[in-house]
Amino acid sequence: MPQKVAVLGTGKIGEALLSGVIRSGWPPADLFITARRPERAEELRVRHGVVPVTNQEAAKQADTLILTVKPQDMGALLDELAPHIPAGRLVISGAAGIPTTFLEERLPEGTPVVRVMTNTPALVDEAMSVISAGTHASAQHLAHAEEIFGAVGKTLRVPESQQDAATALSGSGPAYFYYLVEAMTDAGILLGLPRDKAHELIVQAAIGAAVMLRDSGEHPVKLRENVTSPAGTTINAIRELENHGVRAALIAALEAARDRSRELASGTST
């Protein structure tokens, strides 16, 4: 029988997670939610049949707590929860940049903590959720986190030392693709295509390329070379991308995202 799970601070990602686990067969009556605004909590109750509670009630009643608040709100939430969390209660943190030690130091001694960074494709069950164990989290706790987040996409276990890199690459990753699609759409318009047709062409190219990357087993260099004929259109485009330093800019952008994740963890920036 499914355990009782509470999602605290239920925003878009939290709601996507609820929706996914319900579709996977989790009884809504075993899913608790908290929200900052009462009208938001009521909206979630009506839409999904889940049970609105307070943060303190969630700590007392749920077997697993999933904290989806913003990083800057995590400390206050933990202070509120700590007096009410029984021994052995699994706590899953979805806050960018916040290490498991931050939670462990503020929760009762021995509390198992799992850190998860997911991304917005959870809304369409295509998320990538990266999972790391805290000091007291067992293989069973990790498997339970995978069961929950597997309802909205794929999961991947990594050492926590790799979480900031995963946040930069995967957590923020969809935004980079949207940015690229936006730029390519503008280019299509410049080349004479209507916006709607340029958008449709690019989106389908992106979907097709992603499926080939996932299913073919080929290295991306090999797949790119298959499209790049000698003295053709593609190699001319690739040359311009290299001339403008696009590869270097992407690497620098990912390093900047990783560094920001570290800043959030250290509290050196707000």
N, C-alpha and C positions, 0 to 999 in steps of 0.2 A: 504494500500500500504506500502511495507517495507520502513523503514527509511534508510537513507544513513549511512553506517558504514565504518569507516576507521581503518585499522590495521597498526599500526606504528612500524617499525622495524620487517618486516615480515620474520622470520626464519622458521624453520620446524614446530613448533607449530602454528605459525601464518598462514602458508600455509594450514596446516591441518584444521584449523578453517574455512578458506575461502572455502576450498573444501567442507567441511561439510555443510555450510550454503547454498552454491550453490546447492548442491544435495537436500537440503530441500526446494528449490524453490525460494531462494533469487535471484533477478536479478543481474548478474555480473556488470551491469552498475551502480548499487547502492553501489558497494563495491570499496572503495579506498584503495590503499596500498602505503606505503613508504618503501624504502630499502636504506641501506647505499651505495650500489653499483648500478649504473645505469643499468648495464647488468642484475643484479638480478631482478630489477623492470621490465625490458623488458621481461625477462623470465616468470615472473608471469602474465604479460599482455597477452602474447601469449598462455600460458597454460590454463589460467582460464577466460580470457576476462575481468579481473578487470582493474581498472583505476589507473595508477601510478600518484602520486601527490607529492608535497613537504610536509613537516611537517606543514608548515604554511598554505598551501592550505587545507590540511586535517582539521586543526582546524577551518577554516572558513566555509567549505562546508559540513562537515559530521555532522549528528545528534548525533552520538556516536563515541567516540575515544577509541580504544583498544590499550593499550601500552604494547608491548611485548618485549621491550628492556631488556638488562641485568640490574640487580639492580644498578651496578656502573655507568650506563649510564643514569639513570632515572633523576637525578638532572639537567643535561644539557638539556635533552629533555624538561622537564617542563619549564625551563627558556626560551626555544625557543617558546614553545606553549603559555605560559601565556598571552602575549599581544594580541593574536589573537583569544582567546576562548570567544565566546559570553556567556551571562548569560544563565544558565540552561543547558549548554552542558553536556551530560553524559560522564564521563571519567571512563573507566574500566582499572584497573591495573592488569597485569599478572606477575609482577616481584616478585620473591620469597623474602620474608622477609620485603618488603617495606609496612609500615602501611598506611592507608588512610590519617592519619594526615599529613604525609610527603607530599602528593600530595595537600591536602587542603591548607596547609600553603603557597604553591608556585603557586597556581592557583587563579583566581578571587574569591572573597568572595562569598560563597554560592554555589560553583560548586559541583554538586552531583558526588560522587566518589564511585565506587564499586570495591572491591578487589576480584580477582578470582585466585585460584591456580588450574590449570588443570594438566594433565600429558600426557606422550607421546602416550598412546593408543588412543589419539585423531586421530592419523594417520589411525586407523582402526575403527573409530566411537565407541570406547569402553572406552572413557575417563571417569574419575571421576573429576568433576569440583566443587570445594568448594567455595561458594560465601558468601561474607560478605558486609554489608552496611556501608558506611561512615556516617558522621554526617548529611549530607544534602540529602542523597539518600532515596527515597521513596519506598514504596512497588511496585509501577509501574516501577521504575528503576531496582529493583531486578528482577521483572518478565521479563523485557526486556533482562537483562543479562542471565537469564535462557533460554529464547527463543534462544539466539545466541549460547550459549555453549551447550544447549541441542541437537543441531544439530550433535555434535560429541560424544555423550555419556550421562551419567547421571549427574545430578547436585544435590548439597546438600547445604542448607543454614546453616551457623554456625555463632555464635558471633565472632567478629574479634579476641577476646582474644584466640580463639581456632585455629587460622589460622596457627601458627607456628607448632602446633602438627599435624594439617592436612597436612602441607607441608612435615613433617618428615614421616608420615604414608602413605600418598597417592601420593603426588607430587613426592617423591623419591621412592615410593613403587615398581614400576615395576622393578627398578634396583635390588632390593633385590631378586625378583623372578628369574631374569636372572642369578644372582650370584648363587642361589641355583641350578638352572638347569645346569649351568656350572659345579658345583661341583659334581652333581649327574651323569652327563655325564662322567666325569673323573672316577667316581667310577664304572660305567658300563663298561668302557674300562678295568679297573683293574680287574673286575670280568670275563673278557673274551669276551665281546660283541664288535662288530665293532662300531665305533663312530656313524655312521649314524643310526644304529638300536637302540643304546642306546638313542640317541637324540629323535628319533620318539617315543619310549616307554615313555620317561619322559614327552615330550610335551603333548602327549595324556592323560597321567595320570593327568597332571596339568589342562588341559582343562576340563576333566571329573570331577575332584575334585571341580574346580571353579563353574561349572554349578550346581553341587549338593549343594554346599554351598549357591548359589544364589536361587535355586528353591525349595529346600526341606524344608526350614524353620527350619531345625535342627541345634542345637548348634554344633560347630566344635568338641567339646569333644565327643558328641554322635556319630558323623560320624567317628571319629578316632576309637572309641571303637568298632564300627561295623566291622572294618578291623582287630582289634587286638584280636586274639584268644589266649586262655591260652597256655603258653609255646610255642607259635608259632614264626614265623620269624619276624613279625612286632614288637612284644613286645621286642624282643632282640635288634632290631634296635633302638626303642624308648629309651631303657635303655642306649645305647651308646650315643645317643644324649643328654640325661640328664647328663650322666657322664662327658661329654665334655662341659657342660654349655652352650648349644646352646640357650636355652630359655633366660638365663641371658645375653648372648652376643647380642641377638636381641634387648632386652630392652635397653641395653647400646648403641647400634647403633642408635636406634630411638631417644634416649635422645641427642646423639651427633648431629644428624641432626636437631633436634629442637633447640638446642643451637646455631648452626651455623645460622639458620634462624633468631634468635634473634640478633646475631652479625651483620648480614647484615642490620637489621632494625636500630640498634643503631649506625652503622658506626664505631664500635670499631675494625673491622678487614676488610681487603680487599681481 
